[in-house]
Every structure is written in structure tokens, then in C-alpha cells.
Amino acid sequence: MTNKENYIRQETVTGVVPMLKKDRQYSFLDLFLSTSGFAIATWCYTQGAYVAQYLSFSRMLINIFCFNIVWVLIECLPVIFASRYGIDLWIWLRSVLGKKGVAILSTVISVANFGWYAVAAGLFSSSMINLAGKFGIVLDKNLWGPILGCLCVVLGTLIALGGPNVIKWTNRFLVTALLAVGIVVVVLCFTSVPFADILAVQPDLGEMTPLQAFMVSAEGNVAFAFSWSTQALVLPRLSKTERGGYWGTSLAYGVVAPFFVAAGGVMALAMFVRTGVYESDPTTMLSTLCGSGFALLSLLLVAFANVGTQGTGSYVNCMIVKSGMPKVSYKVLVLIAMVYVSALTVWGGVEEHFGTFISIAAFIQAPIIGMIVVDYLLVKKRKISLKAAYFIEGHDAYQFTNGFNLVGLACVVIACVVTILFVYNPLTGEIQSPLFLIFTGSGFDAIFGGLLYWIASLTPLKKYMLRDRDDLEIV
């Protein structure tokens, strides 16, 4: 290939250029496995333990599956467009937020998203320390925790630098193995302690009512579902078909990830029965509940699942940033992400404030989810100008006001502020309105953001929002 051909291919696979159908590498199974591998890192077990401390067994399962499935099926609808045109849906968001609006928010959201990978790196280090302990090697957690966590980040970075093809083959092995491990873990947890004892566990709610506890857990699950949203909009561009893109994404985030969250919840309840403590570290839970033989294998798989997740996560989030800053090299972004996540890993503060972290990350993304679903279905009705989205000369519909769509950005800000001030404050965990007990904080944020955007489209602002209608013949 010439240098020019190499550059074009690079900017297609690890850039923002639309992927032609002949270049798309992912079947339904490939997308399902890659997305599942991204989704089922050991943070699922941490999420499950977080939910389990508020709910009984049956209420926990209802909470986890219902809220995840419903929201994921809705938020993934625009994935159909990504698969149809072979673009990252952040390119679509240029028509909602403007060129500079996407540049700013894509960076802010990715900075927040990368906190997840610090959690994954921390869990990798604890897994490896526990594995070493099984062989009689005692490692000082204060010393080796940051070192091994950073090793996880570096290994994941190597996968990310390899691009989608390396990610695909890595996840084909890891996800198949992890699905088997997840099923066995659930079976062993149910047999490690009497099932009746698991059913009998009742959480200590303190001053919360049962409904408040249920909805606080729901907030965690809705925020968990939303945390995939802006990242879920990236991989489907690699899908060969629209159906494969939608269902490969939806089933991974809406069914497989919640299954592993539920497995984490069951493990946490079983650990409470066994030890009287709600444990959130999956390596400790596996060692205690599953016996030494299986624990060694499962700990190893759990550890390296986080490496695969680092690779996929680095790819999708750097692609999100690149949609806002297309001239920055993908490799440069991946290396910057490596340094940033390593710093978060050494700090360790994300894991200490897990519930607050996922709500804050979701609050930033929630109104964007609501807006893009409304924009896709009701406002632009599944049609945008690709030439305007790529700012081809003479097609400036999405420049808006100096690169900012003031209506879209105002909807994001207003939805976030109103939700935090009057519905639910994720920093303090304070419920400030009965609306939280209906929608959750993140759910209200998404619905309100979408509603504001739709109402704006019914006013004279519609002309400003739909400047592209004369350009649609070139879609």
C-alpha cells in the first residue's frame, strides 16, 4: 500500500471515516462477543455487590434485569443508524450538539468513562495478588497493587493499539470462557451455602424505606445501563448488518452484563451468609465460596478479562474523543489514556466511591441519551446530512453558532442541573423529590433531557435545529 492508502485505511478503522460494507469485520457473533467482553469485566461483580446490600434475593434479581433490559433496548435504537452508515453515532451527535459541542462533551464523557477502567485495573491487581497468595507468595498490596494495576492498563493498551481485529479475536476466547465461568460461579454459590439462607437475608436499610432502597438500587442499575450508552455507539459501525448491530449490542449490555451483575449479587449474599460481610472483591468471594481448585482458574480468567476490557474500552473511548477531535492521532489518544487510567489506578479513589462515581458518570450521559433517541425517532426522523456531519465545503448546517448547537447544549445543562437540585444529588446520595421513586435520578435526567429537546423542536427554534433539511438529498 502507498502511504496515502495506509492513511485512509487507518482513518477508517481507527478514525471517523464511514466504513463501507466491504470493510466491516464484525458478524452478529463477533459484535456480541466483543461487546460482551467489554461489558462483563469484574466491575459487574462489584455492581452486583453494591445492589445486594440494599435488597433481598428476589427483589435484587427483579431490579437488576428489569431496569437494565428496558433502558438498554431503548438507548440502543440509534445503533441501527450506526450500522446502516458505518459511522460512530458521535458523528450523528454533531447534528445535535454542534462540532465544538461534540469535541467538548465527548472528551468530558470519556474522561469520566475511564474511571471504569481504573476499577478494572484495581480488580486485576487484587486478582493477581490473591493468585500469588495461593502459591504461597505474599505480595504487599500497597506496593504491588498499583504496579499490577498499571500492568493491566499497559497490556490493555497493546490490545487497543492492535485495533478492532485484535479486539475481536481476544474476546472470542475470553468471553466464551467467562460465560462458562459465570454459570459455574452461580451454581457453586447456590451450593456453597444453603439456598434458604440466601433467601432469608434481609438488608439493614437504616433510615431508608424498602421503596427507597429499591430505587437507590435501581439508580445504580439505570446508571450502569447508561454507562454503556455513549460507548455502545462505537462498535456497531463495524457490524455487517443493522440487525446484527442492534441485537449484538442490546443482548450484550441488556442480558449478558446483567447476568454477571446478578452473579455478583448472589456471591455477595452468599458471602454475607458465610462471613456476615457484604464483600465486593470478586477474587475474595471466589476464593471463599468456590474452593481452591476452581478459584485458581476463575481468578485467572477474571484477571485477564480486565485486560481485554481495558483494550476494548480504550478503543471505544478514544474513538469517542476522536469524533470530536478527528485530527488527533488514534495512537496518541490511546497512549494518553494509558497514562490517565494508570494515574487513576494508583490513586484508587474511584473504587472507594463506586456508587457516587457511576451516578455522576451517568448524569453527564443521560440527557444526551434522551436527546439522541428523541432526535433519531421524532425530530430528524432517522435522516441527517452526512456531508454536513463531515463539514464538507458548502455544507455547514451543523456549524450552528460558532460550532455549538445552543439548543442541544442548553438541554444537557438544564436537565443535569434540574435533576441534581430537585430530584437526586449523586454527590450526597440525597433523594430530593418523590420523582426519584418513580424514575430514578438518571432515568429522570434522560427523560427530561429528551423532553426538553422535543419541546424545543415544536417552537420557532425548530428552524435552528433542522437547518439540514435542504441537504437531505445527499444522505
Secondary structure in CASP SS format (residue, H / E / C, confidence):
PFRMAT SS
TARGET T0000
AUTHOR 0000-0000-0000
METHOD secondary structure of the structure
MODEL  1
M C 1.00
T C 1.00
N H 1.00
K H 1.00
E H 1.00
N H 1.00
Y H 1.00
I H 1.00
R H 1.00
Q H 1.00
E H 1.00
T H 1.00
V H 1.00
T C 1.00
G C 1.00
V C 1.00
V C 1.00
P C 1.00
M C 1.00
L C 1.00
K H 1.00
K H 1.00
D H 1.00
R C 1.00
Q C 1.00
Y E 1.00
S C 1.00
F H 1.00
L H 1.00
D H 1.00
L H 1.00
F H 1.00
L H 1.00
S H 1.00
T H 1.00
S H 1.00
G H 1.00
F H 1.00
A H 1.00
I C 1.00
A C 1.00
T C 1.00
W H 1.00
C H 1.00
Y H 1.00
T H 1.00
Q H 1.00
G H 1.00
A H 1.00
Y H 1.00
V H 1.00
A H 1.00
Q C 1.00
Y C 1.00
L C 1.00
S C 1.00
F H 1.00
S H 1.00
R H 1.00
M H 1.00
L H 1.00
I H 1.00
N H 1.00
I H 1.00
F H 1.00
C H 1.00
F H 1.00
N H 1.00
I H 1.00
V H 1.00
W H 1.00
V H 1.00
L H 1.00
I H 1.00
E H 1.00
C C 1.00
L C 1.00
P C 1.00
V H 1.00
I H 1.00
F H 1.00
A H 1.00
S H 1.00
R H 1.00
Y H 1.00
G C 1.00
I C 1.00
D C 1.00
L H 1.00
W H 1.00
I H 1.00
W H 1.00
L C 1.00
R H 1.00
S H 1.00
V H 1.00
L H 1.00
G C 1.00
K H 1.00
K H 1.00
G H 1.00
V H 1.00
A H 1.00
I H 1.00
L H 1.00
S H 1.00
T H 1.00
V H 1.00
I H 1.00
S H 1.00
V H 1.00
A H 1.00
N H 1.00
F H 1.00
G H 1.00
W H 1.00
Y H 1.00
A H 1.00
V H 1.00
A H 1.00
A H 1.00
G H 1.00
L H 1.00
F H 1.00
S H 1.00
S H 1.00
S H 1.00
M H 1.00
I H 1.00
N H 1.00
L H 1.00
A H 1.00
G H 1.00
K H 1.00
F C 1.00
G C 1.00
I C 1.00
V C 1.00
L C 1.00
D C 1.00
K H 1.00
N H 1.00
L H 1.00
W H 1.00
G H 1.00
P H 1.00
I H 1.00
L H 1.00
G H 1.00
C H 1.00
L H 1.00
C H 1.00
V H 1.00
V H 1.00
L H 1.00
G H 1.00
T H 1.00
L H 1.00
I H 1.00
A H 1.00
L H 1.00
G H 1.00
G C 1.00
P H 1.00
N H 1.00
V H 1.00
I H 1.00
K H 1.00
W H 1.00
T H 1.00
N H 1.00
R H 1.00
F H 1.00
L H 1.00
V H 1.00
T H 1.00
A H 1.00
L H 1.00
L H 1.00
A H 1.00
V H 1.00
G H 1.00
I H 1.00
V H 1.00
V H 1.00
V H 1.00
V H 1.00
L H 1.00
C H 1.00
F H 1.00
T H 1.00
S H 1.00
V C 1.00
P C 1.00
F H 1.00
A H 1.00
D H 1.00
I H 1.00
L H 1.00
A H 1.00
V C 1.00
Q C 1.00
P C 1.00
D C 1.00
L C 1.00
G C 1.00
E C 1.00
M C 1.00
T C 1.00
P H 1.00
L H 1.00
Q H 1.00
A H 1.00
F H 1.00
M H 1.00
V H 1.00
S H 1.00
A H 1.00
E H 1.00
G H 1.00
N H 1.00
V H 1.00
A H 1.00
F H 1.00
A H 1.00
F H 1.00
S H 1.00
W H 1.00
S H 1.00
T H 1.00
Q H 1.00
A H 1.00
L C 1.00
V C 1.00
L H 1.00
P H 1.00
R H 1.00
L H 1.00
S E 1.00
K C 1.00
T C 1.00
E H 1.00
R H 1.00
G H 1.00
G H 1.00
Y H 1.00
W H 1.00
G H 1.00
T H 1.00
S H 1.00
L H 1.00
A H 1.00
Y H 1.00
G H 1.00
V H 1.00
V H 1.00
A H 1.00
P H 1.00
F H 1.00
F H 1.00
V H 1.00
A H 1.00
A H 1.00
G H 1.00
G H 1.00
V H 1.00
M H 1.00
A H 1.00
L H 1.00
A H 1.00
M H 1.00
F H 1.00
V H 1.00
R H 1.00
T H 1.00
G C 1.00
V C 1.00
Y C 1.00
E C 1.00
S C 1.00
D C 1.00
P H 1.00
T H 1.00
T H 1.00
M H 1.00
L H 1.00
S H 1.00
T H 1.00
L H 1.00
C H 1.00
G C 1.00
S H 1.00
G H 1.00
F H 1.00
A H 1.00
L H 1.00
L H 1.00
S H 1.00
L H 1.00
L H 1.00
L H 1.00
V H 1.00
A H 1.00
F H 1.00
A H 1.00
N H 1.00
V H 1.00
G H 1.00
T H 1.00
Q H 1.00
G H 1.00
T H 1.00
G H 1.00
S H 1.00
Y H 1.00
V H 1.00
N H 1.00
C H 1.00
M H 1.00
I H 1.00
V H 1.00
K H 1.00
S H 1.00
G H 1.00
M C 1.00
P C 1.00
K C 1.00
V C 1.00
S C 1.00
Y H 1.00
K H 1.00
V H 1.00
L H 1.00
V H 1.00
L H 1.00
I H 1.00
A H 1.00
M H 1.00
V H 1.00
Y H 1.00
V H 1.00
S H 1.00
A H 1.00
L H 1.00
T H 1.00
V H 1.00
W H 1.00
G C 1.00
G H 1.00
V H 1.00
E H 1.00
E H 1.00
H C 1.00
F H 1.00
G H 1.00
T H 1.00
F H 1.00
I H 1.00
S H 1.00
I H 1.00
A H 1.00
A H 1.00
F H 1.00
I H 1.00
Q H 1.00
A H 1.00
P H 1.00
I H 1.00
I H 1.00
G H 1.00
M H 1.00
I H 1.00
V H 1.00
V H 1.00
D H 1.00
Y H 1.00
L H 1.00
L H 1.00
V H 1.00
K C 1.00
K C 1.00
R C 1.00
K C 1.00
I C 1.00
S C 1.00
L H 1.00
K H 1.00
A H 1.00
A H 1.00
Y C 1.00
F C 1.00
I C 1.00
E C 1.00
G C 1.00
H C 1.00
D C 1.00
A C 1.00
Y C 1.00
Q C 1.00
F C 1.00
T E 1.00
N C 1.00
G C 1.00
F E 1.00
N C 1.00
L H 1.00
V H 1.00
G H 1.00
L H 1.00
A H 1.00
C H 1.00
V H 1.00
V H 1.00
I H 1.00
A H 1.00
C H 1.00
V H 1.00
V H 1.00
T H 1.00
I H 1.00
L H 1.00
F H 1.00
V C 1.00
Y E 1.00
N E 1.00
P C 1.00
L C 1.00
T C 1.00
G C 1.00
E E 1.00
I E 1.00
Q C 1.00
S C 1.00
P C 1.00
L C 1.00
F H 1.00
L H 1.00
I H 1.00
F H 1.00
T C 1.00
G H 1.00
S H 1.00
G H 1.00
F H 1.00
D H 1.00
A H 1.00
I H 1.00
F H 1.00
G H 1.00
G H 1.00
L H 1.00
L H 1.00
Y H 1.00
W H 1.00
I H 1.00
A H 1.00
S C 1.00
L C 1.00
T C 1.00
P C 1.00
L C 1.00
K H 1.00
K H 1.00
Y H 1.00
M H 1.00
L C 1.00
R C 1.00
D C 1.00
R H 1.00
D H 1.00
D H 1.00
L H 1.00
E H 1.00
I H 1.00
V C 1.00
END
